């Protein structure tokens, strides 16, 4: 039976690791959506472009919120 990682192996508590992962996932999503936006623009599909731009904006916002929280916790 294996136990869940709680920071003993990585040296990073699960909640902190999860926050770092969340920031990375948001940033990765923003980058990936740039490709999807270009694909939709190339096809002239403004409806999908708008959807992906909104999603990209939300991903950037999530990353910024996560970075602010991480920054405040690291400086404490």
Residue frames as a rotation matrix with the C-alpha (Angstrom) as fourth column:
UNK 1
0.579 0.816 0.000 0.00
0.816 -0.579 0.000 0.00
0.000 0.000 -1.000 0.00
UNK 2
-0.494 -0.755 0.430 1.41
0.754 -0.619 -0.220 3.40
0.433 0.216 0.875 -0.99
UNK 3
0.078 0.465 -0.882 0.82
0.776 -0.583 -0.238 6.60
-0.625 -0.666 -0.406 0.89
UNK 4
0.802 0.245 0.545 0.06
0.539 -0.690 -0.483 9.94
0.258 0.681 -0.686 -0.72
UNK 5
-0.322 -0.926 0.198 3.00
0.787 -0.378 -0.488 12.30
0.527 -0.001 0.850 -1.05
UNK 6
0.769 0.580 -0.270 2.81
0.625 -0.593 0.508 14.92
0.134 -0.559 -0.818 1.68
UNK 7
0.834 -0.501 0.232 6.11
-0.462 -0.863 -0.203 16.67
0.302 0.062 -0.951 1.09
UNK 8
0.639 -0.618 0.458 8.43
-0.185 0.454 0.872 13.99
-0.747 -0.642 0.176 2.42
UNK 9
0.299 -0.516 0.803 9.77
0.841 0.540 0.034 13.11
-0.450 0.665 0.595 -1.04
UNK 10
0.341 -0.091 0.936 9.61
0.750 -0.574 -0.329 16.51
0.567 0.814 -0.128 -2.75
UNK 11
-0.643 -0.534 -0.550 10.18
0.762 -0.515 -0.392 18.73
-0.074 -0.671 0.738 0.27
UNK 12
-0.890 0.430 0.150 7.09
-0.366 -0.872 0.326 20.70
0.271 0.235 0.933 -0.73
UNK 13
-0.630 0.727 0.272 3.74
-0.045 0.315 -0.948 20.35
-0.775 -0.610 -0.166 1.04
UNK 14
-0.445 0.533 0.720 0.86
0.859 0.483 0.173 19.16
-0.255 0.695 -0.672 -1.15
UNK 15
0.582 0.762 -0.283 -1.03
0.653 -0.646 -0.396 22.46
-0.485 0.046 -0.874 -0.88
UNK 16
0.211 -0.595 -0.776 2.05
-0.336 -0.789 0.514 24.44
-0.918 0.152 -0.366 -1.94
UNK 17
-0.788 -0.473 0.394 2.88
0.133 0.495 0.859 22.01
-0.601 0.729 -0.327 -4.73
UNK 18
-0.092 0.855 0.511 -0.74
0.938 0.246 -0.242 22.19
-0.333 0.457 -0.825 -5.92
UNK 19
0.653 0.282 -0.703 -0.57
0.166 -0.959 -0.230 25.99
-0.739 0.034 -0.673 -6.03
UNK 20
-0.317 -0.849 -0.422 2.64
-0.434 -0.266 0.861 25.87
-0.843 0.456 -0.285 -8.06
UNK 21
-0.722 0.119 0.681 1.06
0.537 0.717 0.444 23.28
-0.436 0.687 -0.582 -10.39
UNK 22
0.337 0.941 -0.013 -2.06
0.770 -0.283 -0.571 25.46
-0.541 0.183 -0.821 -10.79
UNK 23
0.380 -0.273 -0.884 0.01
-0.307 -0.939 0.158 28.49
-0.873 0.211 -0.441 -11.83
UNK 24
-0.702 -0.712 0.005 1.96
-0.276 0.279 0.920 26.40
-0.656 0.645 -0.392 -14.34
UNK 25
-0.462 0.610 0.644 -1.24
0.778 0.628 -0.037 24.91
-0.427 0.484 -0.764 -15.76
UNK 26
0.578 0.679 -0.453 -2.81
0.409 -0.721 -0.559 28.36
-0.706 0.138 -0.695 -16.20
UNK 27
0.078 -0.642 -0.763 0.28
-0.569 -0.657 0.495 29.69
-0.819 0.396 -0.416 -17.97
UNK 28
-0.829 -0.356 0.432 0.53
0.072 0.697 0.714 26.59
-0.555 0.623 -0.552 -20.17
UNK 29
-0.028 0.919 0.393 -3.13
0.849 0.229 -0.476 26.95
-0.527 0.321 -0.787 -21.07
UNK 30
0.561 0.189 -0.806 -2.66
-0.072 -0.958 -0.276 30.63
-0.824 0.213 -0.524 -22.02
UNK 31
-0.434 -0.807 -0.401 0.20
-0.580 -0.090 0.810 29.64
-0.690 0.584 -0.429 -24.34
UNK 32
-0.752 0.194 0.630 -1.72
0.448 0.851 0.273 26.74
-0.483 0.488 -0.727 -25.89
UNK 33
0.296 0.953 -0.072 -4.73
0.641 -0.254 -0.724 28.95
-0.708 0.168 -0.686 -26.52
UNK 34
0.009 -0.381 -0.925 -2.53
-0.477 -0.814 0.330 31.32
-0.879 0.438 -0.189 -28.54
UNK 35
-0.938 -0.341 0.070 -2.14
-0.136 0.544 0.828 28.50
-0.320 0.767 -0.557 -31.10
UNK 36
-0.421 0.858 0.293 -5.86
0.825 0.497 -0.269 27.76
-0.376 0.128 -0.918 -31.04
UNK 37
0.321 0.488 -0.812 -6.67
0.144 -0.872 -0.468 31.44
-0.936 0.033 -0.350 -31.57
UNK 38
-0.448 -0.577 -0.683 -4.35
-0.614 -0.357 0.704 31.59
-0.650 0.735 -0.195 -34.57
UNK 39
-0.913 0.160 0.375 -6.00
0.333 0.823 0.460 28.46
-0.235 0.545 -0.805 -36.03
UNK 40
0.009 0.998 -0.058 -9.47
0.829 -0.040 -0.558 29.96
-0.559 -0.043 -0.828 -35.63
UNK 41
0.189 -0.015 -0.982 -8.36
-0.232 -0.972 -0.030 33.31
-0.954 0.234 -0.187 -37.06
UNK 42
-0.809 -0.561 -0.176 -6.88
-0.332 0.190 0.924 31.55
-0.485 0.806 -0.340 -40.06
UNK 43
-0.723 0.619 0.306 -10.28
0.691 0.659 0.298 29.92
-0.017 0.427 -0.904 -40.66
UNK 44
-0.767 0.397 0.504 -12.11
-0.152 -0.876 0.458 33.22
0.623 0.274 0.733 -40.11
UNK 45
0.064 0.801 -0.595 -14.16
0.595 0.448 0.667 31.85
0.801 -0.396 -0.448 -37.19
UNK 46
-0.438 -0.253 0.863 -14.59
-0.301 -0.863 -0.405 34.92
0.847 -0.437 0.302 -35.00
UNK 47
0.619 0.734 0.280 -16.95
-0.545 0.145 0.826 33.14
0.565 -0.664 0.490 -32.60
UNK 48
0.766 -0.418 -0.489 -14.28
0.564 0.802 0.198 30.61
0.309 -0.427 0.850 -31.63
UNK 49
-0.263 -0.868 0.422 -11.62
0.461 -0.497 -0.735 33.34
0.848 0.002 0.530 -31.55
UNK 50
-0.015 0.340 0.940 -13.71
-0.608 -0.750 0.261 35.25
0.794 -0.567 0.218 -29.00
UNK 51
0.922 0.374 -0.100 -14.24
-0.180 0.643 0.745 32.13
0.343 -0.669 0.660 -26.90
UNK 52
0.463 -0.820 -0.336 -10.54
0.790 0.554 -0.263 31.27
0.402 -0.144 0.904 -26.87
UNK 53
-0.331 -0.562 0.758 -9.51
0.125 -0.822 -0.555 34.86
0.935 -0.089 0.343 -26.14
UNK 54
0.429 0.555 0.713 -11.86
-0.690 -0.308 0.655 34.90
0.583 -0.773 0.251 -23.12
UNK 55
0.954 -0.101 -0.282 -10.47
0.225 0.863 0.453 31.56
0.198 -0.496 0.846 -21.95
UNK 56
0.071 -0.993 0.097 -6.92
0.711 -0.018 -0.703 32.87
0.699 0.119 0.705 -22.43
UNK 57
-0.170 -0.045 0.985 -7.74
-0.378 -0.920 -0.107 35.97
0.910 -0.390 0.139 -20.41
UNK 58
0.791 0.521 0.322 -9.23
-0.513 0.275 0.813 33.82
0.335 -0.808 0.485 -17.65
UNK 59
0.710 -0.604 -0.364 -6.11
0.619 0.781 -0.089 31.63
0.337 -0.162 0.927 -17.63
UNK 60
-0.257 -0.805 0.535 -3.86
0.346 -0.593 -0.727 34.69
0.903 -0.002 0.431 -17.32
UNK 61
0.159 0.421 0.893 -6.05
-0.673 -0.616 0.410 36.00
0.723 -0.666 0.186 -14.50
UNK 62
0.968 0.212 -0.136 -5.85
-0.070 0.746 0.662 32.65
0.242 -0.632 0.737 -12.69
UNK 63
0.288 -0.943 -0.166 -2.07
0.774 0.331 -0.540 32.59
0.565 0.028 0.825 -13.07
UNK 64
-0.313 -0.391 0.866 -1.76
-0.080 -0.897 -0.434 36.13
0.946 -0.205 0.249 -11.72
UNK 65
0.565 0.583 0.583 -3.97
-0.661 -0.103 0.743 35.33
0.493 -0.806 0.327 -8.73
UNK 66
0.911 -0.255 -0.323 -1.93
0.350 0.893 0.283 32.22
0.217 -0.371 0.903 -8.02
UNK 67
-0.014 -0.977 0.211 1.37
0.631 -0.172 -0.756 34.10
0.776 0.122 0.619 -8.36
UNK 68
-0.042 0.060 0.997 0.19
-0.496 -0.868 0.031 36.79
0.867 -0.493 0.067 -5.94
UNK 69
0.868 0.419 0.267 -0.81
-0.444 0.414 0.795 34.17
0.223 -0.808 0.546 -3.39
UNK 70
0.673 -0.691 -0.266 2.46
0.666 0.722 -0.191 32.28
0.324 -0.049 0.945 -3.80
UNK 71
-0.132 -0.741 0.658 4.46
0.257 -0.667 -0.699 35.51
0.957 0.077 0.279 -3.55
UNK 72
0.260 0.303 0.917 2.72
-0.718 -0.574 0.393 36.48
0.645 -0.761 0.068 -0.30
UNK 73
0.992 0.120 0.040 3.32
-0.118 0.766 0.632 33.04
0.045 -0.632 0.774 1.19
UNK 74
0.439 -0.896 -0.062 6.99
0.729 0.396 -0.558 32.97
0.525 0.200 0.828 0.18
UNK 75
-0.228 -0.535 0.814 7.64
-0.012 -0.834 -0.551 36.38
0.974 -0.136 0.183 1.73
UNK 76
0.645 0.563 0.518 5.97
-0.526 -0.166 0.834 35.41
0.555 -0.810 0.189 5.03
